[in-house]
């Protein structure tokens, strides 16, 4: 199972809930390499056996073609794997 770093459930909680699962952690590289490393170390400590690394989307971009839809991310959503 691949756990996203932007999951709303902490990787440790997923590992506890599925102790027999083979976990991988998907991360996107941050400009702050120490932060990326900390996420990788946390995933390893939680039992993840691999890192799935995305390096081609390091910058959030405007999406003019979808801005008119009014769809937005709920500002109250917590992303515990980024902390």
Buried (B, 14 or more C-beta within 10 A) or exposed (E): EEBBBEBEBBBBBBBEEEEEEEBBBBBBBBEEEEEBEBBBEBBBEBBBEEBBEEEEEEEEEEEEEEEEEEEEEEEEEEBBBEE
